[in-house]
Amino acid sequence: MDIEKILKNLETEIKLRGFSPKTVKMYILYNRQFLQTMNIAPENTTENDIKAFLAEKMTEGNLNSRSLALVKSALLFHYNEILKNKFEIKTPKIKKTTPTVLTKDEIKRIFKCVKNKQQKLILKLYYSSGLRLSEALNLKMKDLDLTEKVIWIRNGKGGKDRMSILSDSLVKDLEEFSKFRDKNDFLFMNKKGDQLNPRTIQKTMEKAKIEAKINKDVHIHTLRHSFATHLLESGVDIRKIQELLGHADLSTTQIYTKVSSEELKKVKSPLD
């Protein structure tokens, strides 16, 4: 069994389906683990072989339900989608955790702690537009329409394009920051002119959180959660928020109704 040849063919199929580079990487990783662990040729693999592998992953205790679901998806893509089996495998449902949300005051404190102009702009953009980490780093100058105060996220999650909004104050900052950039340049670049490393921004957020003395579990995605929650609290229709976030399913957006304390305060007691 030539594992490398099998994985190379699988990688080609995954890429042809338009999956993100991160998904390609994880699908190949888990299929490699499966092939090396089980040592069974793909054409001889049974449903029980995959179940046994997933059960072993569960007993290791280092995978949550979301990660286990990803392992299952990676394997079933290979054995069902490509090899045309009809394996049906159930794993624990993904536990939906309530996202951490910052108050507007906490967000201001974080921004105040970031001294680097570019890094502060990036954090403000995440909160202003509700972007994912990779979406902001992939932005090019041609994706900005500062006159209309919108940005275009190209090839976002699921391979879709979408539009999001910009705040008035951020538009002014971006005009000044980007006035010498070419339309094909990345909006945010390192000193060599290359795309920024995501870890650079993650470290900026971690440092700012500490300096702002915020004890919540805060990371870059927290700004996206805060964007959605604050829009909901200000009365924006949840379906509009769904579009801005790029959620395929409204149920994904509805989790923000659980963290919106302002909306709960509006509910009148039956005693009244």
C-alpha positions as CSV (number, residue, x, y, z in Angstrom):
1,M,0.0,0.0,0.0
2,D,1.5,3.3,-1.2
3,I,0.2,5.7,1.4
4,E,1.8,8.8,-0.1
5,K,0.2,8.1,-3.5
6,I,-3.2,7.5,-1.9
7,L,-2.9,10.8,0.0
8,K,-1.7,12.7,-3.1
9,N,-4.7,11.6,-5.1
10,L,-7.0,12.5,-2.1
11,E,-5.4,15.9,-1.9
12,T,-6.1,16.6,-5.5
13,E,-9.8,15.6,-5.0
14,I,-10.1,17.8,-2.0
15,K,-8.6,20.8,-3.7
16,L,-10.9,20.3,-6.7
17,R,-13.9,20.6,-4.4
18,G,-12.7,24.1,-3.5
19,F,-12.0,23.4,0.2
20,S,-9.8,25.9,2.1
21,P,-6.0,25.2,2.5
22,K,-6.7,24.6,6.2
23,T,-9.3,22.0,5.5
24,V,-7.0,20.3,2.9
25,K,-4.3,20.1,5.5
26,M,-6.5,18.6,8.3
27,Y,-8.2,16.1,5.9
28,I,-4.8,14.8,4.8
29,L,-3.5,14.7,8.3
30,Y,-6.4,12.6,9.7
31,N,-6.4,10.3,6.6
32,R,-2.7,9.7,7.1
33,Q,-3.2,8.9,10.7
34,F,-6.0,6.4,9.8
35,L,-4.0,4.7,7.1
36,Q,-0.9,4.4,9.3
37,T,-2.8,3.2,12.3
38,M,-5.1,0.7,10.7
39,N,-2.8,-0.4,7.9
40,I,-5.7,-1.3,5.6
41,A,-5.9,-0.5,1.9
42,P,-8.8,1.9,1.2
43,E,-10.6,-0.5,-1.0
44,N,-10.7,-3.1,1.9
45,T,-11.7,-0.6,4.6
46,T,-15.0,-1.3,6.3
47,E,-17.4,0.9,8.3
48,N,-16.3,-0.9,11.4
49,D,-12.6,0.0,10.7
50,I,-13.5,3.7,10.8
51,K,-15.6,3.2,13.9
52,A,-12.7,1.5,15.6
53,F,-10.3,4.3,14.7
54,L,-12.8,7.0,15.9
55,A,-13.4,5.1,19.2
56,E,-9.7,5.0,19.8
57,K,-9.5,8.7,19.2
58,M,-12.2,9.2,21.8
59,T,-10.4,7.1,24.4
60,E,-7.3,9.2,23.9
61,G,-9.2,12.0,25.6
62,N,-7.5,14.9,23.8
63,L,-10.3,15.6,21.2
64,N,-13.4,17.5,21.9
65,S,-16.7,16.8,20.0
66,R,-15.9,19.4,17.3
67,S,-12.5,17.9,16.6
68,L,-13.8,14.4,16.5
69,A,-16.5,15.5,14.0
70,L,-13.7,16.9,11.8
71,V,-11.9,13.6,11.9
72,K,-15.1,11.8,10.9
73,S,-15.7,14.3,8.1
74,A,-12.2,13.8,6.8
75,L,-12.5,10.1,6.6
76,L,-16.0,10.0,5.2
77,F,-15.0,12.4,2.5
78,H,-12.4,9.8,1.4
79,Y,-14.4,6.7,1.8
80,N,-17.9,7.9,0.9
81,E,-17.4,10.8,-1.4
82,I,-14.4,9.5,-3.3
83,L,-14.7,5.7,-3.0
84,K,-18.5,5.7,-3.1
85,N,-19.2,3.7,0.1
86,K,-22.3,4.4,2.1
87,F,-20.8,4.3,5.6
88,E,-23.1,5.8,8.3
89,I,-21.2,6.7,11.5
90,K,-22.6,8.6,14.5
91,T,-20.4,10.6,16.9
92,P,-21.3,12.8,19.8
93,K,-23.1,16.0,18.9
94,I,-20.9,19.1,18.8
95,K,-21.4,21.0,22.0
96,K,-22.4,24.6,21.3
97,T,-20.7,26.8,23.8
98,T,-21.8,30.3,24.5
99,P,-19.2,32.7,23.1
100,T,-17.3,35.2,25.2
101,V,-18.3,38.8,24.5
102,L,-16.6,42.0,25.5
103,T,-18.4,45.1,26.6
104,K,-17.8,48.2,24.5
105,D,-15.7,49.6,27.4
106,E,-13.5,46.6,27.4
107,I,-13.0,46.8,23.7
108,K,-11.9,50.5,24.0
109,R,-9.5,49.5,26.7
110,I,-7.9,46.8,24.5
111,F,-7.5,49.2,21.5
112,K,-5.9,51.8,23.9
113,C,-3.3,49.3,24.9
114,V,-2.1,48.6,21.3
115,K,0.5,51.2,20.2
116,N,1.5,49.8,16.8
117,K,-0.7,51.6,14.2
118,Q,-1.2,48.7,11.8
119,Q,-2.0,46.2,14.6
120,K,-4.5,48.6,16.1
121,L,-6.2,49.1,12.8
122,I,-6.4,45.3,12.3
123,L,-8.1,44.8,15.7
124,K,-10.5,47.7,15.0
125,L,-11.3,46.1,11.6
126,Y,-12.2,42.8,13.2
127,Y,-14.7,44.6,15.5
128,S,-15.9,47.1,12.9
129,S,-16.7,44.4,10.3
130,G,-17.1,41.1,12.2
131,L,-14.3,39.4,10.2
132,R,-12.6,36.1,10.8
133,L,-8.8,36.1,11.4
134,S,-7.9,34.9,7.9
135,E,-10.4,37.2,6.2
136,A,-8.8,40.4,7.4
137,L,-5.3,39.2,6.6
138,N,-6.3,38.2,3.1
139,L,-7.8,41.6,2.3
140,K,-6.3,43.5,-0.6
141,M,-6.7,47.2,-1.4
142,K,-9.1,46.4,-4.2
143,D,-11.5,44.8,-1.7
144,L,-12.1,48.1,0.0
145,D,-14.7,50.6,-1.1
146,L,-14.1,53.5,1.3
147,T,-16.6,55.7,-0.4
148,E,-19.4,53.3,0.2
149,K,-17.9,52.3,3.6
150,V,-17.9,48.6,2.8
151,I,-15.4,45.8,2.3
152,W,-15.6,42.7,0.2
153,I,-14.5,39.4,1.6
154,R,-13.4,37.2,-1.3
155,N,-13.5,33.5,-1.1
156,G,-14.5,33.4,2.5
157,K,-15.6,30.3,4.5
158,G,-17.4,27.9,2.1
159,G,-15.7,29.7,-0.9
160,K,-18.3,32.5,-0.9
161,D,-17.9,36.2,-1.4
162,R,-19.7,38.6,0.9
163,M,-19.9,42.3,1.8
164,S,-19.4,43.8,5.3
165,I,-19.6,47.2,6.8
166,L,-17.0,49.7,7.9
167,S,-17.3,52.3,10.7
168,D,-17.0,56.0,9.8
169,S,-14.0,56.5,12.0
170,L,-12.2,53.5,10.6
171,V,-12.7,54.7,7.0
172,K,-10.7,57.8,7.8
173,D,-7.9,55.8,9.4
174,L,-7.8,53.4,6.5
175,E,-7.6,56.2,4.0
176,E,-4.5,57.7,5.7
177,F,-3.0,54.3,6.3
178,S,-3.3,52.9,2.7
179,K,-2.8,56.0,0.5
180,F,0.5,54.7,-0.9
181,R,-0.8,51.1,-1.5
182,D,-1.4,49.6,-4.9
183,K,-4.8,48.0,-5.5
184,N,-3.3,44.5,-5.6
185,D,-1.3,45.0,-2.4
186,F,-2.4,43.3,0.8
187,L,-4.0,45.9,3.1
188,F,-1.9,44.7,6.0
189,M,1.7,43.6,5.3
190,N,4.9,42.9,7.2
191,K,8.2,44.8,6.6
192,K,9.0,42.6,3.6
193,G,5.7,43.4,1.9
194,D,4.3,40.0,2.5
195,Q,1.1,38.9,4.1
196,L,1.1,39.1,7.9
197,N,1.4,36.0,10.0
198,P,-1.8,35.2,12.0
199,R,0.3,34.5,15.1
200,T,1.5,38.1,15.1
201,I,-2.1,39.4,15.5
202,Q,-2.9,36.7,18.1
203,K,0.0,37.8,20.2
204,T,-1.0,41.4,19.9
205,M,-4.5,40.5,21.2
206,E,-3.1,38.4,24.1
207,K,-0.8,41.2,25.2
208,A,-3.5,43.9,25.0
209,K,-5.9,41.7,27.0
210,I,-3.4,41.4,29.8
211,E,-2.5,45.1,29.8
212,A,-6.2,46.0,29.8
213,K,-6.7,43.8,32.8
214,I,-9.5,41.7,31.3
215,N,-9.9,38.4,32.9
216,K,-12.2,36.8,30.2
217,D,-11.2,34.1,27.8
218,V,-10.3,36.6,25.0
219,H,-8.9,35.9,21.5
220,I,-9.2,37.4,18.1
221,H,-12.6,35.7,17.4
222,T,-14.0,37.4,20.5
223,L,-14.1,40.7,18.5
224,R,-16.3,39.0,15.9
225,H,-18.6,37.7,18.6
226,S,-18.7,41.2,20.1
227,F,-19.5,42.7,16.8
228,A,-22.5,40.4,16.3
229,T,-23.8,40.7,19.9
230,H,-23.6,44.5,19.9
231,L,-25.4,44.8,16.6
232,L,-28.2,42.5,18.0
233,E,-28.4,44.7,21.1
234,S,-28.8,47.8,19.0
235,G,-31.8,46.3,17.2
236,V,-30.3,45.1,13.9
237,D,-32.3,42.2,12.4
238,I,-30.6,38.9,13.0
239,R,-30.8,37.9,9.3
240,K,-28.8,41.0,8.4
241,I,-26.2,40.0,11.0
242,Q,-26.2,36.5,9.5
243,E,-25.3,38.0,6.1
244,L,-22.6,40.2,7.5
245,L,-21.0,37.3,9.4
246,G,-21.2,35.0,6.4
247,H,-23.2,32.2,8.2
248,A,-24.8,29.7,5.9
249,D,-27.3,28.7,8.6
250,L,-29.3,31.1,10.7
251,S,-29.1,28.8,13.7
252,T,-25.4,29.6,13.9
253,T,-26.1,33.3,14.3
254,Q,-28.9,32.7,16.8
255,I,-26.3,31.7,19.4
256,Y,-25.8,35.4,19.9
257,T,-29.3,35.8,21.2
258,K,-28.2,33.8,24.2
259,V,-25.4,36.2,25.2
260,S,-27.3,39.4,24.6
261,S,-28.1,40.6,28.1
262,E,-29.5,43.8,26.8
263,E,-32.2,42.0,24.9
264,L,-33.1,40.0,28.0
265,K,-33.5,43.2,29.9
266,K,-36.2,44.3,27.5
267,V,-38.4,41.4,28.3
268,K,-41.3,42.5,30.6
269,S,-42.0,40.4,33.7
270,P,-45.6,38.8,33.5
271,L,-46.2,40.4,36.9
272,D,-46.0,43.8,35.2
